[in-house]
Amino acid sequence: MKNKLYILLFLAFLFSGTTLWAQQKATPKAGEGISSFLLRHNRSPKKYYDDFIELNKQKLGKNNVLKVGVTYVIPPIKKSASESSGTKQQSPKAKSTKIGTTLNEPLFGKQLADVKVTSNRLAGACFYVVSGHGGPDPGAIGKVGKYELHEDEYAYDIALRLARNLMQEGAEVRIIIQDAKDGIRDDSYLSNSKRETCMGDPIPLNQVQRLQQRCDKINALYRKDRKNYSYCRAIFIHIDSRSKGKQTDVFFYYSNKKGESKRLANNMKNTFESKYDKHQPNRGFSGTVSGRNLYVLSHTTPASVFVELGNIQNTFDQRRLVMNSNRQALAKWLMEGFLKDYKEKK
């Protein structure tokens, strides 16, 4: 009887330790973040990100950056609660803001800081709005007479307008790149500065560090937000730079590894196409959608879209930027693209 008991205890220990003994380990590639590292090893960042942090917290760099040459433990594959119990997994209970509520966001500037929620069409959705470059990096630079058009300033203004539109529709919005002084501006030629921060943190000059910083910020917020919101999406807003004679429409890029990212990009493009058909029926829309392994798309956990709003060097595209009514239209159409995608998700 005693021998049987020992055998049973040994078998229990053996099976409980199987995962530990079979731990998979690997080293990251240069510039690789946790999300892409997990994806490369067939682990969903959404499901395994927190486990990875817990297993490797002593080996990670500042802000959970992976170190080249360091070996990390890959979380063992686990069954979800629904798979184990045979019950259907419930979606997170979505938070929502009541219609008529007035929110306050100082980043929009004194005149527009108060935001009245006028619709609940995006209730239960959470967005991470990221304007390109910022801080020590102005991005692409165009010229109109004596004025310099800095990509980061115009992308930021459109990002703020988009964020405000989303909030009016009942969504939760995280503005990742921030300038404490510049609110939404109606000037044609926006003043240039290096004040922008990543939610209060200085923006690094090094490109990889700069991009990783905003990805880490989004991923940290998403780990909490996914428990409260049924739909979380990120958008990266940029302005292209090509030869002066090259007029371009709006381009949308998605992550090749995420079907939801592709669907979002297509819904954005279809929205813009319908707007052009209505407002410029004789012009047509030549913007495109394509998959790209851009750093921010592959290192961000929630599904995301990368948008190029035109050629900052081209005279015709510059009108899309310097006219505040056009910047507002771009923001509105981006919001409607999100709304179209949200409806399909529901």
C-alpha positions as a Markdown table, in Angstrom:
| # | Residue | x | y | z |
|---|---|---|---|---|
| 1 | Met | 0.0 | 0.0 | 0.0 |
| 2 | Lys | 2.8 | 2.4 | 0.9 |
| 3 | Asn | 4.7 | 1.6 | -2.3 |
| 4 | Lys | 1.6 | 2.4 | -4.4 |
| 5 | Leu | 1.3 | 5.7 | -2.6 |
| 6 | Tyr | 4.9 | 6.6 | -3.4 |
| 7 | Ile | 4.3 | 5.7 | -7.1 |
| 8 | Leu | 1.2 | 7.9 | -7.3 |
| 9 | Leu | 3.0 | 10.8 | -5.7 |
| 10 | Phe | 5.9 | 10.4 | -8.1 |
| 11 | Leu | 3.6 | 10.3 | -11.1 |
| 12 | Ala | 1.7 | 13.4 | -9.9 |
| 13 | Phe | 5.0 | 15.3 | -9.5 |
| 14 | Leu | 6.2 | 14.0 | -12.9 |
| 15 | Phe | 3.1 | 15.4 | -14.7 |
| 16 | Ser | 3.0 | 18.7 | -12.8 |
| 17 | Gly | 6.6 | 19.3 | -13.7 |
| 18 | Thr | 6.4 | 18.3 | -17.3 |
| 19 | Thr | 5.8 | 22.0 | -18.4 |
| 20 | Leu | 8.8 | 23.1 | -16.3 |
| 21 | Trp | 11.2 | 20.5 | -17.7 |
| 22 | Ala | 10.0 | 21.1 | -21.3 |
| 23 | Gln | 10.5 | 24.9 | -21.1 |
| 24 | Gln | 11.4 | 26.4 | -24.4 |
| 25 | Lys | 14.1 | 29.1 | -24.5 |
| 26 | Ala | 15.4 | 31.4 | -27.2 |
| 27 | Thr | 17.3 | 34.6 | -27.8 |
| 28 | Pro | 15.7 | 37.7 | -29.6 |
| 29 | Lys | 16.8 | 39.2 | -32.8 |
| 30 | Ala | 18.2 | 42.7 | -32.9 |
| 31 | Gly | 15.4 | 45.3 | -32.5 |
| 32 | Glu | 12.8 | 42.7 | -31.7 |
| 33 | Gly | 10.1 | 43.5 | -29.1 |
| 34 | Ile | 8.3 | 41.1 | -26.8 |
| 35 | Ser | 5.2 | 40.9 | -29.0 |
| 36 | Ser | 7.1 | 40.0 | -32.2 |
| 37 | Phe | 9.3 | 37.6 | -30.2 |
| 38 | Leu | 6.3 | 35.8 | -29.0 |
| 39 | Leu | 4.7 | 35.7 | -32.4 |
| 40 | Arg | 7.8 | 34.2 | -33.9 |
| 41 | His | 7.5 | 31.4 | -31.4 |
| 42 | Asn | 3.8 | 30.8 | -32.1 |
| 43 | Arg | 2.5 | 32.5 | -29.0 |
| 44 | Ser | -0.2 | 35.2 | -29.1 |
| 45 | Pro | 1.0 | 38.4 | -27.3 |
| 46 | Lys | -2.5 | 39.0 | -26.1 |
| 47 | Lys | -2.5 | 35.6 | -24.3 |
| 48 | Tyr | 1.1 | 35.2 | -23.3 |
| 49 | Tyr | 2.6 | 38.7 | -22.8 |
| 50 | Asp | 2.0 | 38.9 | -19.0 |
| 51 | Asp | 3.3 | 35.3 | -18.6 |
| 52 | Phe | 6.5 | 36.2 | -20.5 |
| 53 | Ile | 7.1 | 39.3 | -18.3 |
| 54 | Glu | 6.6 | 37.2 | -15.1 |
| 55 | Leu | 9.0 | 34.5 | -16.3 |
| 56 | Asn | 11.7 | 36.8 | -17.5 |
| 57 | Lys | 11.4 | 40.0 | -15.4 |
| 58 | Gln | 14.9 | 39.7 | -14.0 |
| 59 | Lys | 16.4 | 39.6 | -17.5 |
| 60 | Leu | 14.5 | 42.4 | -19.2 |
| 61 | Gly | 15.9 | 45.9 | -19.7 |
| 62 | Lys | 14.2 | 49.2 | -18.8 |
| 63 | Asn | 10.6 | 49.4 | -19.9 |
| 64 | Asn | 10.7 | 45.6 | -20.6 |
| 65 | Val | 13.0 | 45.9 | -23.5 |
| 66 | Leu | 14.5 | 42.6 | -24.8 |
| 67 | Lys | 18.3 | 42.4 | -24.6 |
| 68 | Val | 20.2 | 40.9 | -27.5 |
| 69 | Gly | 22.2 | 37.8 | -26.6 |
| 70 | Val | 20.1 | 37.1 | -23.5 |
| 71 | Thr | 18.2 | 33.8 | -23.4 |
| 72 | Tyr | 14.5 | 34.1 | -22.4 |
| 73 | Val | 12.0 | 31.5 | -21.3 |
| 74 | Ile | 9.0 | 31.2 | -23.7 |
| 75 | Pro | 5.7 | 30.6 | -21.8 |
| 76 | Pro | 4.4 | 27.1 | -22.2 |
| 77 | Ile | 1.3 | 26.6 | -24.3 |
| 78 | Lys | -1.8 | 26.6 | -22.1 |
| 79 | Lys | -5.5 | 26.0 | -22.7 |
| 80 | Ser | -7.9 | 28.8 | -22.2 |
| 81 | Ala | -10.5 | 28.6 | -19.4 |
| 82 | Ser | -13.2 | 28.0 | -22.0 |
| 83 | Glu | -11.2 | 25.1 | -23.5 |
| 84 | Ser | -10.6 | 23.5 | -20.1 |
| 85 | Ser | -14.1 | 23.8 | -18.8 |
| 86 | Gly | -16.0 | 23.4 | -22.1 |
| 87 | Thr | -17.8 | 26.7 | -21.4 |
| 88 | Lys | -18.0 | 29.7 | -23.7 |
| 89 | Gln | -15.6 | 32.5 | -22.8 |
| 90 | Gln | -17.3 | 35.8 | -22.2 |
| 91 | Ser | -16.1 | 39.0 | -23.7 |
| 92 | Pro | -15.0 | 41.8 | -21.4 |
| 93 | Lys | -17.8 | 44.0 | -20.0 |
| 94 | Ala | -17.4 | 47.1 | -22.1 |
| 95 | Lys | -17.2 | 50.5 | -20.4 |
| 96 | Ser | -19.2 | 53.3 | -21.9 |
| 97 | Thr | -19.7 | 57.0 | -21.4 |
| 98 | Lys | -23.3 | 58.3 | -21.3 |
| 99 | Ile | -24.6 | 60.5 | -24.1 |
| 100 | Gly | -24.6 | 64.1 | -22.8 |
| 101 | Thr | -21.6 | 63.7 | -20.6 |
| 102 | Thr | -19.0 | 66.4 | -20.9 |
| 103 | Leu | -15.4 | 65.2 | -20.8 |
| 104 | Asn | -12.3 | 67.4 | -20.4 |
| 105 | Glu | -9.1 | 66.9 | -22.3 |
| 106 | Pro | -6.6 | 69.8 | -21.9 |
| 107 | Leu | -4.5 | 68.6 | -24.8 |
| 108 | Phe | -7.1 | 69.9 | -27.1 |
| 109 | Gly | -6.5 | 73.5 | -26.0 |
| 110 | Lys | -8.6 | 75.9 | -23.9 |
| 111 | Gln | -11.3 | 76.4 | -26.5 |
| 112 | Leu | -11.9 | 72.8 | -27.2 |
| 113 | Ala | -10.9 | 71.0 | -24.0 |
| 114 | Asp | -14.5 | 70.3 | -23.1 |
| 115 | Val | -15.9 | 67.4 | -25.2 |
| 116 | Lys | -19.6 | 66.6 | -25.1 |
| 117 | Val | -20.4 | 63.0 | -25.9 |
| 118 | Thr | -23.1 | 63.1 | -28.5 |
| 119 | Ser | -23.3 | 59.5 | -29.6 |
| 120 | Asn | -22.7 | 56.0 | -28.2 |
| 121 | Arg | -21.8 | 54.5 | -31.6 |
| 122 | Leu | -18.3 | 53.7 | -30.4 |
| 123 | Ala | -19.2 | 52.8 | -26.8 |
| 124 | Gly | -17.0 | 49.9 | -25.6 |
| 125 | Ala | -14.2 | 50.8 | -28.0 |
| 126 | Cys | -10.7 | 52.0 | -27.0 |
| 127 | Phe | -8.2 | 53.7 | -29.3 |
| 128 | Tyr | -4.5 | 54.5 | -29.2 |
| 129 | Val | -3.9 | 57.5 | -31.3 |
| 130 | Val | -0.2 | 58.1 | -32.3 |
| 131 | Ser | 1.1 | 61.0 | -34.4 |
| 132 | Gly | 4.4 | 60.2 | -36.1 |
| 133 | His | 7.8 | 61.4 | -35.0 |
| 134 | Gly | 7.8 | 64.3 | -32.4 |
| 135 | Gly | 10.3 | 65.6 | -29.9 |
| 136 | Pro | 13.8 | 65.7 | -31.4 |
| 137 | Asp | 12.5 | 64.3 | -34.7 |
| 138 | Pro | 10.3 | 66.5 | -36.9 |
| 139 | Gly | 9.9 | 63.9 | -39.6 |
| 140 | Ala | 9.5 | 65.0 | -43.2 |
| 141 | Ile | 9.8 | 68.7 | -43.9 |
| 142 | Gly | 8.1 | 70.5 | -46.8 |
| 143 | Lys | 8.2 | 74.2 | -47.8 |
| 144 | Val | 5.6 | 76.8 | -48.8 |
| 145 | Gly | 7.4 | 80.0 | -49.5 |
| 146 | Lys | 9.2 | 81.0 | -46.3 |
| 147 | Tyr | 7.3 | 78.4 | -44.2 |
| 148 | Glu | 8.5 | 75.0 | -43.2 |
| 149 | Leu | 5.9 | 72.3 | -42.8 |
| 150 | His | 7.0 | 69.7 | -40.3 |
| 151 | Glu | 5.4 | 66.3 | -40.5 |
| 152 | Asp | 5.1 | 65.9 | -36.7 |
| 153 | Glu | 3.1 | 69.1 | -36.2 |
| 154 | Tyr | 0.5 | 68.4 | -38.9 |
| 155 | Ala | 0.2 | 64.7 | -37.9 |
| 156 | Tyr | -0.3 | 65.8 | -34.3 |
| 157 | Asp | -3.0 | 68.3 | -35.2 |
| 158 | Ile | -4.9 | 65.7 | -37.2 |
| 159 | Ala | -4.4 | 63.1 | -34.4 |
| 160 | Leu | -5.9 | 65.5 | -31.8 |
| 161 | Arg | -8.9 | 66.1 | -34.1 |
| 162 | Leu | -9.4 | 62.4 | -34.6 |
| 163 | Ala | -9.1 | 61.8 | -30.8 |
| 164 | Arg | -11.8 | 64.4 | -30.1 |
| 165 | Asn | -14.1 | 62.9 | -32.8 |
| 166 | Leu | -13.7 | 59.5 | -31.3 |
| 167 | Met | -14.5 | 60.8 | -27.8 |
| 168 | Gln | -17.7 | 62.5 | -29.1 |
| 169 | Glu | -18.8 | 59.1 | -30.3 |
| 170 | Gly | -18.4 | 57.5 | -26.8 |
| 171 | Ala | -15.0 | 55.9 | -27.2 |
| 172 | Glu | -12.1 | 55.8 | -24.8 |
| 173 | Val | -9.0 | 57.4 | -26.3 |
| 174 | Arg | -5.4 | 57.3 | -25.3 |
| 175 | Ile | -3.3 | 60.1 | -26.9 |
| 176 | Ile | 0.2 | 58.6 | -27.0 |
| 177 | Ile | 2.2 | 61.5 | -28.4 |
| 178 | Gln | 1.5 | 64.7 | -26.5 |
| 179 | Asp | 2.4 | 68.4 | -26.5 |
| 180 | Ala | 1.3 | 70.2 | -23.3 |
| 181 | Lys | 1.1 | 73.6 | -25.1 |
| 182 | Asp | -0.2 | 73.0 | -28.7 |
| 183 | Gly | -3.9 | 72.2 | -28.7 |
| 184 | Ile | -5.9 | 71.8 | -31.9 |
| 185 | Arg | -4.8 | 74.7 | -34.1 |
| 186 | Asp | -6.6 | 76.4 | -37.0 |
| 187 | Asp | -3.5 | 78.1 | -38.4 |
| 188 | Ser | -2.3 | 77.2 | -41.9 |
| 189 | Tyr | 1.3 | 77.2 | -40.9 |
| 190 | Leu | 1.8 | 75.4 | -37.6 |
| 191 | Ser | 4.7 | 76.6 | -35.5 |
| 192 | Asn | 7.4 | 74.0 | -35.0 |
| 193 | Ser | 8.7 | 72.7 | -31.6 |
| 194 | Lys | 10.4 | 69.8 | -29.9 |
| 195 | Arg | 8.1 | 69.7 | -26.9 |
| 196 | Glu | 6.3 | 66.5 | -27.7 |
| 197 | Thr | 6.5 | 63.6 | -25.3 |
| 198 | Cys | 5.4 | 60.0 | -25.2 |
| 199 | Met | 2.7 | 60.5 | -22.5 |
| 200 | Gly | 5.0 | 62.6 | -20.4 |
| 201 | Asp | 8.3 | 60.7 | -21.1 |
| 202 | Pro | 11.0 | 62.4 | -23.2 |
| 203 | Ile | 11.1 | 61.0 | -26.8 |
| 204 | Pro | 14.5 | 59.4 | -27.6 |
| 205 | Leu | 16.5 | 60.5 | -30.6 |
| 206 | Asn | 17.4 | 57.0 | -31.5 |
| 207 | Gln | 14.8 | 55.7 | -34.0 |
| 208 | Val | 14.4 | 52.2 | -32.7 |
| 209 | Gln | 14.2 | 53.4 | -29.1 |
| 210 | Arg | 11.7 | 56.0 | -30.2 |
| 211 | Leu | 9.5 | 53.5 | -31.9 |
| 212 | Gln | 9.8 | 50.9 | -29.1 |
| 213 | Gln | 8.9 | 53.5 | -26.5 |
| 214 | Arg | 5.5 | 54.2 | -28.1 |
| 215 | Cys | 4.9 | 50.5 | -28.7 |
| 216 | Asp | 5.7 | 49.6 | -25.1 |
| 217 | Lys | 3.3 | 52.4 | -23.9 |
| 218 | Ile | 0.5 | 51.1 | -26.1 |
| 219 | Asn | 1.1 | 47.5 | -25.0 |
| 220 | Ala | 1.1 | 48.4 | -21.3 |
| 221 | Leu | -2.2 | 50.3 | -21.6 |
| 222 | Tyr | -3.7 | 47.5 | -23.7 |
| 223 | Arg | -3.0 | 44.8 | -21.1 |
| 224 | Lys | -5.4 | 46.7 | -18.8 |
| 225 | Asp | -7.8 | 48.0 | -21.4 |
| 226 | Arg | -8.6 | 44.7 | -23.0 |
| 227 | Lys | -10.3 | 43.7 | -19.7 |
| 228 | Asn | -12.7 | 46.6 | -20.0 |
| 229 | Tyr | -13.2 | 47.2 | -23.8 |
| 230 | Ser | -14.3 | 44.8 | -26.4 |
| 231 | Tyr | -12.6 | 46.6 | -29.3 |
| 232 | Cys | -9.1 | 48.1 | -29.0 |
| 233 | Arg | -7.3 | 49.6 | -32.0 |
| 234 | Ala | -4.2 | 51.7 | -32.6 |
| 235 | Ile | -3.5 | 54.2 | -35.4 |
| 236 | Phe | -0.2 | 55.7 | -36.5 |
| 237 | Ile | -0.6 | 58.9 | -38.4 |
| 238 | His | 2.2 | 60.0 | -40.8 |
| 239 | Ile | 2.7 | 62.2 | -43.8 |
| 240 | Asp | 4.9 | 61.0 | -46.7 |
| 241 | Ser | 7.8 | 62.7 | -48.4 |
| 242 | Arg | 8.4 | 62.2 | -52.1 |
| 243 | Ser | 9.4 | 64.2 | -55.1 |
| 244 | Lys | 7.5 | 67.6 | -55.4 |
| 245 | Gly | 5.8 | 66.5 | -58.6 |
| 246 | Lys | 4.3 | 63.3 | -57.0 |
| 247 | Gln | 0.7 | 63.9 | -55.8 |
| 248 | Thr | -0.5 | 61.1 | -53.7 |
| 249 | Asp | -3.7 | 60.0 | -52.0 |
| 250 | Val | -4.0 | 58.5 | -48.6 |
| 251 | Phe | -2.2 | 55.1 | -48.1 |
| 252 | Phe | -3.1 | 52.5 | -45.5 |
| 253 | Tyr | -0.7 | 49.8 | -44.2 |
| 254 | Tyr | -1.5 | 46.8 | -42.1 |
| 255 | Ser | 0.4 | 44.1 | -40.2 |
| 256 | Asn | 0.8 | 41.0 | -42.3 |
| 257 | Lys | 0.4 | 38.9 | -39.2 |
| 258 | Lys | -3.0 | 40.2 | -38.1 |
| 259 | Gly | -6.2 | 39.7 | -40.0 |
| 260 | Glu | -8.0 | 42.4 | -37.9 |
| 261 | Ser | -5.3 | 44.9 | -39.0 |
| 262 | Lys | -5.9 | 44.1 | -42.6 |
| 263 | Arg | -9.7 | 44.4 | -42.2 |
| 264 | Leu | -9.3 | 47.8 | -40.5 |
| 265 | Ala | -7.0 | 49.1 | -43.2 |
| 266 | Asn | -9.5 | 48.1 | -45.9 |
| 267 | Asn | -12.4 | 49.6 | -44.1 |
| 268 | Met | -10.4 | 52.9 | -43.8 |
| 269 | Lys | -9.6 | 52.8 | -47.5 |
| 270 | Asn | -13.2 | 52.1 | -48.4 |
| 271 | Thr | -14.4 | 54.9 | -46.3 |
| 272 | Phe | -12.1 | 57.4 | -48.0 |
| 273 | Glu | -13.1 | 56.1 | -51.4 |
| 274 | Ser | -16.7 | 56.7 | -50.7 |
| 275 | Lys | -16.0 | 60.2 | -49.4 |
| 276 | Tyr | -14.0 | 61.0 | -52.6 |
| 277 | Asp | -16.9 | 59.7 | -54.7 |
| 278 | Lys | -19.2 | 62.1 | -52.9 |
| 279 | His | -17.0 | 65.2 | -52.6 |
| 280 | Gln | -14.7 | 64.9 | -55.6 |
| 281 | Pro | -16.7 | 62.6 | -58.0 |
| 282 | Asn | -14.5 | 63.5 | -61.1 |
| 283 | Arg | -11.2 | 63.0 | -59.4 |
| 284 | Gly | -11.4 | 59.4 | -58.1 |
| 285 | Phe | -9.4 | 57.9 | -55.3 |
| 286 | Ser | -6.0 | 56.2 | -55.9 |
| 287 | Gly | -5.0 | 55.4 | -52.3 |
| 288 | Thr | -4.1 | 51.8 | -51.6 |
| 289 | Val | -4.0 | 49.2 | -48.9 |
| 290 | Ser | -1.0 | 47.0 | -48.4 |
| 291 | Gly | 0.7 | 44.8 | -45.8 |
| 292 | Arg | 4.0 | 46.1 | -44.4 |
| 293 | Asn | 6.3 | 44.8 | -41.7 |
| 294 | Leu | 6.7 | 48.2 | -40.2 |
| 295 | Tyr | 8.2 | 48.3 | -36.7 |
| 296 | Val | 5.2 | 49.8 | -35.0 |
| 297 | Leu | 2.7 | 47.4 | -36.7 |
| 298 | Ser | 4.7 | 44.3 | -35.8 |
| 299 | His | 5.6 | 45.4 | -32.2 |
| 300 | Thr | 2.1 | 46.6 | -31.1 |
| 301 | Thr | -0.2 | 44.0 | -29.5 |
| 302 | Pro | -3.6 | 45.4 | -30.5 |
| 303 | Ala | -4.6 | 45.5 | -34.2 |
| 304 | Ser | -3.4 | 48.7 | -35.8 |
| 305 | Val | -3.2 | 50.7 | -39.0 |
| 306 | Phe | -0.5 | 53.0 | -40.3 |
| 307 | Val | -1.7 | 55.9 | -42.4 |
| 308 | Glu | 0.2 | 58.1 | -44.8 |
| 309 | Leu | -1.9 | 61.3 | -45.4 |
| 310 | Gly | -0.1 | 62.7 | -48.5 |
| 311 | Asn | 3.2 | 64.0 | -49.9 |
| 312 | Ile | 4.4 | 67.0 | -47.8 |
| 313 | Gln | 6.5 | 68.1 | -50.8 |
| 314 | Asn | 3.7 | 68.3 | -53.3 |
| 315 | Thr | 1.8 | 71.6 | -53.8 |
| 316 | Phe | -1.6 | 70.0 | -54.1 |
| 317 | Asp | -1.1 | 67.6 | -51.1 |
| 318 | Gln | 0.1 | 70.6 | -49.0 |
| 319 | Arg | -3.4 | 72.1 | -49.4 |
| 320 | Arg | -4.7 | 68.9 | -47.7 |
| 321 | Leu | -2.5 | 69.9 | -44.7 |
| 322 | Val | -2.5 | 73.7 | -44.4 |
| 323 | Met | -6.2 | 74.2 | -44.6 |
| 324 | Asn | -7.7 | 73.5 | -41.2 |
| 325 | Ser | -11.0 | 72.4 | -42.8 |
| 326 | Asn | -9.1 | 69.7 | -44.7 |
| 327 | Arg | -7.4 | 68.5 | -41.5 |
| 328 | Gln | -10.7 | 68.3 | -39.8 |
| 329 | Ala | -12.2 | 66.3 | -42.8 |
| 330 | Leu | -9.3 | 63.8 | -42.7 |
| 331 | Ala | -9.9 | 63.3 | -38.9 |
| 332 | Lys | -13.6 | 62.8 | -39.5 |
| 333 | Trp | -13.1 | 60.3 | -42.3 |
| 334 | Leu | -10.6 | 58.4 | -40.2 |
| 335 | Met | -13.2 | 58.3 | -37.4 |
| 336 | Glu | -15.8 | 57.0 | -39.8 |
| 337 | Gly | -13.4 | 54.3 | -40.9 |
| 338 | Phe | -13.1 | 53.1 | -37.4 |
| 339 | Leu | -16.8 | 53.2 | -37.0 |
| 340 | Lys | -17.3 | 51.1 | -40.1 |
| 341 | Asp | -14.8 | 48.6 | -38.7 |
| 342 | Tyr | -16.3 | 48.6 | -35.3 |
| 343 | Lys | -19.8 | 47.8 | -36.7 |
| 344 | Glu | -18.3 | 44.8 | -38.6 |
| 345 | Lys | -16.6 | 43.6 | -35.5 |
| 346 | Lys | -19.8 | 43.7 | -33.5 |
